Amino acid sequence: MKTAFKRVPAIDKCFAILDLFARLKKPLGVSEVSKELNYNKSTVFNMLHTLNDLGILEQSGGNKFHYGMQLYALGKAAGRSSELISTVHPYLEKINQETKLSAFLGLRAGLRAVIIDKVDTAFDIKIYSEIGMRIPLLAGAGGRALLAQMSRAEVNAILSKNKLEEFTPNSCVNKDKYKQMIAQTRKDGITIDMEEYIEGIRGFALPLNIFRANTHVAVWAVGLKRQITEENIPRYSKYLKQIVAEIEARFRLE
């Protein structure tokens, strides 16, 4: 049963402001935040200065604000203590060592897939994707693995309101075909990106069931086209499905 509570609008606004800094990736002033979020300037002024006083934001030249050291410290502490990350990280290391592909853990946040952990140390070639990076949900295999965990009605609602972008010549822009690809991902437990999001980059993505309601998580492994060939796709697919099964078994026992 869902706990009854009264939502606090100020907290919603606070997190919307922090999210805006993450999306725009630049220092912002009161007027810019107010315009982007359509919030009253006095409200934004008080919130920015309160967050500055707490060390979550820091004020720079020109009355602009940026992320502060306290937010960084909290983020590092959360990363260390996160049950999800601490459980999955050793398996990302195994994937990286075994396949020499960059391994990622991500979750859905609205219409974005957010990378929350990665391992790419086993090979000189690294795919540039940082922790915290937000990828369009309707892009590549990672998004499909997350969408595959949602109901068909939820997927239909998202696709009815959003366009499928042609990131590369291999991107799927047909919504009916895209729905079929999501359905196949549900069935197979894996989906493959054949240069759909970035030309020259291929990858595998697998839905990860951590037995938490409304939490959509996926593991994906990415590499160059020459690393992921038609010949080694079956071997990698089998290995990655085995790894995800081991991770899910850990969460199922809790």
N, C-alpha and C positions, 0 to 999 in steps of 0.2 A: 504494500500500500504506500502510495506517495505521501510524504510528510507535508502537511499543510503549513505554509509560511507566507509571510508578506514580503514580497520582493522589495529590495532597497534600490530605488532609481539612481541614487548617487553612486552606488557601486557599479551599476551597469555603465554609467557615463564614464567613470574612472577607467574601467577596462576598455571601453571604446577608444578613449584617448591613448592608452598604452598600445592598443592594437594599431591605431593610426600611425604612431611613430614607427612601429614594426613594418608597416606596409610602405610608407613613404621613404623610410631610411634616410632621413635628414633632420637637422634641427628645425623646430617649429616654434612660432610665436603664438600669442593669444589669438590674434586675428585669423591666422591660418587655420588653427584648430577649430575655432568658432565657425569659420566658413565651411570647412570640410565636413564637419559633423552637424552643422546647423544648430549649434548650442548657443545660448546667451553668452555674450562676452564676459559678463561679470562672473558667471558660473565657471567658465573656462579659466579665467584669471585666478579665482580662488582655488580651483582644483590643481592647476599647474604649480602654484606657489606652495600648496600643501604637500604635493608630491615632491617638490624640491626640498622642502623642509625635512621631509622624511628620508631624503637621499635616494628616492626611487627615480627622480629626475634631477638633472643638474642644469643650472642656468649658464649659458655661454654669452658671448658678445652679441650685441644687437637685440637683447631681450629675447633670445631664442632658448629653447630647452632641448635637452637630449637625455638619453638614458643615463642614470647615475650608477655609482658603484654598489649601492645597497641592492638595487634590482639585480645586478650581476651576481652578487653574493647569494641572494635568495635563489636565483636560477641555478647556480652551481649546487647549492644545498639540495634543492628539489631534485636535480638530476641524480645526485648521489643516492638519495633515499627512495627514488621512484621504484616501486615494485616492478612495474612493467619493464623499465629500462634495465634494471639490475638482473632481471630474469632473462631477458632476451639478448643482452649484450654478448655473453659468451658464445651464443649461437651465431651472431653476426661475425664474430671472430673466426668461428669454424668455417662459415661460408666463404669468407675472404681468403682464408688459408687454403681451402680445398679447391676453390674455383678461380682464385686470383681476380675475382670481380669485386667491385665496390658494393658493400652490403648496407642496406638502410632499413630503419624502422620508422614507420610513419603512421599518422592517424588523421582522421577527417576532422576538419574544423570548418563547418559551413561548406562553401564551395571550393575549399582548398585542401590539398594534402600537405600536411606539415611534417617535415623531417624532424624527429626528436632524438635520433641516435644514428651513428654510422660507424663503419670500420672500413678503411681503405688502405691499410698499411702494408699489405703483403705484395704489392706490385708497384713498379715505378709509375705506371700509367694510372692516373686518378681521374675520376669523373667529378667535375667541380659541382658540389652540392654541399652546402654547409648546414649544420644543425640549426633549426629554426627557419630554414628556407621553406617558402610556401609555393606549391606547384598547383596550377589549375586542376580541379578535380576531374574535369572532362578532358584530360590530356594524358596520353600514354597508359601504360599498364598499371601503374600505382593507383591511379584514380579508379580504374575498373575493378581492381581488387577490393577497394573500399566500397564502391557502389554495389558490388556483388553481395555485400552483407546487409544491404538495405532491402526493404520490401519493394516489390514491383511498383506499387502505387507511389512510393517515395521517389523511385527512379523516374517514373513517368512524369511526376510533378516537376522534378528538376529539369528534365529534358524539354518539357513544354515551355519553360520560361527562359531557357538558355540555348545559345547557338553552339554547335560543334565547330570549333575553329580548325582551319587547315594549317597546322603548324609546319608540316612537311608534305610532300606529295603522297606519302603513305598514310596520312591521317584519315581516319574514318569521319566523314561528315554526314553520312546518312543515318538518321536517328533510328530507323527500324533495324538496320544492320548493327548499329551500336548496341541496341537493346539485346540483340541476339548474342553479341560478344559478351555482354555482362552475364546473360543466362548461361553461356558456355563456361564462363569463369566460375559460376556457382557450382556447376556440375563437375568440372575438372579440378577445382581447387587451385588453379594456376592460370595465368594469362601471360602472353608474351608480347613485348613491344618490339616490332621490327621497324625501327627508325620512324616511329609515328610522331614522336614529340621533338626529337633532335636528330637531324641527319647524321648518319655515321654511328649512332648510339643505339644499342639494343639492350633489352633487359627482360627479366622475369619478375612478376609480382604475384604474391600469394596472400589471400585473405587469412587473417590470424584471429581465431576465436579465443578471446581471453575471458569469456563468460561474464562479461559486464554489460548490462543493458545500455543500449544507445551509445556504445563506444565502439567505433569502427577502426580497426587496426590492420596494418598490412606489413609484410616484409618484402623487400624487393632487392634484386641483385642486378647490377648494371655494368656494361662494359662496351668496348669498341666492337664494331661489326666484325673485325677479324678475330676477336676473342670469342664471340658467340656466333658460331657457324651453324649451318643447317645440320651438319654431322654431329655436333656435340650438344645440340638442344635437348634430345631425349635423355642423355646422361645427366645433364644439369637439372632438368625438370624433375627427374626421379629423385635426385639428391636433395633438392630444395623442398620437395613435398615431404620427404622423410624428416628433414630438419623441423619443418613447421609442425608435423605430427608430434615430434618430441616436445616442442615448446607447449603445444596445446595440452599435452598430457600433464605437464607441470602445473598449469593453471587449473586443470580439471580436478586435480588432487587437493586443491586448497579448500 
